Amino acid sequence: MLYNIRLHLHYDYERSAAGGRHHIRVMPQTMPGIQRVIASSLSFDPVSAERSEFVDFFSNNVTSITYRNPHETLDVMMTARVNVTRPPTMLDVSPNLAALQKEIRSVWSITADSPHHFLTGSSYAAIDPEMTAYAQQSLADSRTIMEAVNHLNGRIHADFRYDAEATDVRTSARQAFDLKAGVCQDFSHIMIAGLRGLGIPAGYVSGFLRTIPPPGEVRLEGADAMHAWVRVWCGREAGWQEFDPTNNMVAGNDHILIGYGRDYADVSPIVGVLKTSGSQEGKQSVDVIPLE
Amino acid sequence: MTPSPARSSIEPGLLASYRPLPDVADEMIDPSGAVRPGWEKLLNTLDQIGPEKLATRFARASQYLHDAGVYYRVYDENGTQEREWPLAHIPLLINEDDWRSITLGLTERADLLEAIVADIYGENRLISDGLLPPDLIAANPEFLHPVAGVKPASGHFLHFCAFELGRGPDGQWWVLGDRTQAPSGAGFALENRVATTRALSDISSEMNVHRLAGFFKDFRDSLQGLVKNPQGRAAILTPGPNNETYFEHAYIARYLGFMLLEGDDLTVSKGKVMVRTVSGLKPVDVLWRRMDAAYMDPLELKTDSWIGTPGMVSALRQRSVSLVNALGSGILETRALLAFLPAISRALNNRDLALPSIATWWCGQETERRHVADHIDQMMVGPAMSTRLPFEDMNATVLGSSLDDEARQALLVKLQKDGRGLVGQEAVKLSTTPVYVDGKLEPRPFVLRVFAARNKNGWSFMPGGFARVGLTLDTAAIAMQRGGQAADVWITSSAPVRKDTLLPREDDAFRRNVPGTLPSRAAENLLWMGRYIERAEGTARILRACHARYAEAANTELPLLTAMRKYLKPLGVELNSAIPKGLLRSVDGAMLSAGRIRDRFSPDGWLALRDLSKTIHRFQDVVASGDDTTRAMTIILRKLAGFSGLVHENMYRFTGWRFLEIGRRLERGIGMARILATLARHEAPEGALEMLLEIGDSVMTHRRQYSVYSGRLSVLDLLALDPLNPRSIIFQLDALKSEFSLLPVSGEAGSHMPAYSKNVLRLHTELAIMEAEELTVEKLHELAYEIGALSDTIADTYFA
């Protein structure tokens, strides 16, 4: 599936920021077997004093920008053309939990894809007995890890209410779990925390989702959003598989990938240190336009 | 043997009552009961000095530490507090041969640790070869993902390490833990040495004790050697005055002549770490960090760190700065890692460690877990990822033998369930060394901390200096947070030792440090300290004058006093309390500013300021209004004059001194303009002019130059316009004008003269051509405002 993607992030500072430094992770990247980026560009207003790019531990593209002069707003504009070609859903070749744990122990590596990074609690997705117990219920009738994860994916979709007002970007998995509500970020964190509690390696995926307008209606300009879902290590053979608990589906050609992390903190679209005493307000608009 | 009559009259020696513990090695007494070499001499001398004189000498040592302001911070339920440094006065003696084998073992260990950390953040061969479990690294909070793959600019991860050693019952030294993050204690070791030598100078010179200075000189040169940029410099990075060992950071910075910086002093520009100074941004090539890695960069590490420098990790990626030690080195402190060193040593070096670690088993492995469970009575069991020594961490570490059946069962269950999170270590009984308690020597367990610094040829070791000695026989009481003490450690030689100091030898090349490197934050604190000190002095003068009148006048509703009450109120100064809050605030403010720049303070200056602060806080509870306050203020003013004298007579005219002086002059100018506006107005109450002269310290001058009668204009002339009166407004402007002209000018300014210089020149000229009658109340208020504005301009130019 071929897409044009446009992202516009806009920040208003209550008091003008004397300077600042930001790391931005919004560029889709080419990932063999998943997607290919044909062209992309990223620009900022005001133009930053310094700009550089690097690749982080989890292989994400990061753009670093620095401001030295006062500014009251910051605009981040990204456009990309991406061809997403995920393989059709594969046969379930994943092991059961006991076998999975043996397989994990046989991975003598700490590269970015190693399951070992995704087993312990992280700041947004701390391991917690109640979330673990919640996830545990999905193990009962499942013969394989993928069955269990699919089951959990469906339960989270059913048990939690989608509510953009209930949480914000700082909400932890446990807070959202108690609220029984949240957005894609929260559902992903709950799923990650639950799986890690069971000893199943789980990570966070940041990206975009194509929204299909109801029949007869046209796609609304800027109405799409950034999206998040979950990747799970399902054993040596099945490897990493991606699940979307917000929509109760396996990630497919509607899911355009930006990057991977242990949780939101590793892949948030923008992290920054600003010299300002006031608060800030942000807006985002996203367009995912299919070209086929 | 019967004592001879001559000996029976004196006290039995210290040795007579010393009782080492059974089954525990002792540093002074060997297993056969004989005194070990070296100690005999020490014991004899201590006996000769006798208990009374010893008490005086030990008190002298403690007094020295007190005067030098040596403290550390403890954290308890009441928050944090400064505590005096707990010196155990008897040094621990280690003979040179023992020491040599310790340092040989530690050299091998330091190189091994370097190889391990380079592999953890590099190729990961130890993991793929099965020598390090991947989950121990990936799940380790000290494993910093953002620096994986980043090679240190200096070529090495480790430059300065410490090792905690203990001696077991069989006399063998063991490494209990490695300190690779940001080891502290080296500066305290120096102070231990100075203090102990004060008490025992006669013996220390006789006993050929190895000196410590050479180690520091060597390390200073090594750090300088890592500076690659001709404009670059090495500096020490501190978390700030609230850190438990801030004293040491400031002390070492002063001792080695390095800048002491906080994260906010630094900025990253075009991938380079720069320090904000009053002369603009200057490159920093080497940072000896005393800050834990996680706090170093809020962008890529701990996002809620307020003490870091955004962009630091980016600079590391560009290899433009060397950190001592590299970020991520803290992972080597992980307790569970000790379990894997023996096999790694065999794999990499083909031999066992010469100096073994305390026996350790990581319970994430089946066989090891079973071993720990089977020998639980001989084990300490604690968190695998802990970076602290077991005895520093007794809340989380349990001693198997101390558990009842139920607790022991619970521990065995926990081992089974959460083996990966636990580590078992052999419960060793540490050897003891004597401490002096109530005129007697008593054995106490101790841990020896050995410092190693990388130099061109490998590692150099600080010969002695630092042991932590338990408060009681319980090993848990060694931790200083729990009342442990620190002892000097003497490495004794059979031959005379080399006398090194940090001073260059006669044939050393002469080198001047790069000038103009005053960090902006330090400059700001110096300016504010000057302002606070002067504000305190101004307030004390006014209070003295007012309370003298209180004491004389029957009527407290005297118009003059009512006017003063109105004047002082907005300054937080109430006349009915003897030591008003406003005055305390000024003194506290001066202390706070001074505390942030202790590396720039001489111990005398610090002592004078602390004495002032203590005095005034003591006065607060005991001094009454009126005459009593007058006397108290005279004492305060004398102490302030003492401090000012030190600043004026002893402080080198660095840029830092100028900021201090500018602060004083600004405040004095503002204060004088304000008080003149109140007391030199036409309708001022009776006695106002006499009081002004008194506050302005100008009674005698006025009498000599004008007449006995104080006229309004003559007082204004003397206190505002007379360029020879050090209290007049124009005198302050004069001083500011010349100080301003000596401040560093940043290259970016587009004008020939900086704004503050233009403004002070304008003000000065205006006042210089003015007559006393033109000085209206409005004009005086305007002057106070304009001088205040000069302060803001300086701040905008240098502190932004």
Interface residues (C-beta under 8 A of the other chain):
Chain A: A18 R21 H23 E50 S52 F54 D56 F57 F58 S64 T66 V107 W108 S109 I110 T111 S114 H116 H117 L119 T120 A265 V271 G272 V273
Chain B: N124 I127 S128 G130 P134 D135 I137 A138 A139 H145 P146 A148 G149 V268 S269 K270 G271 P298 L299 E300 T303 P310 G311 S314 R317 A800
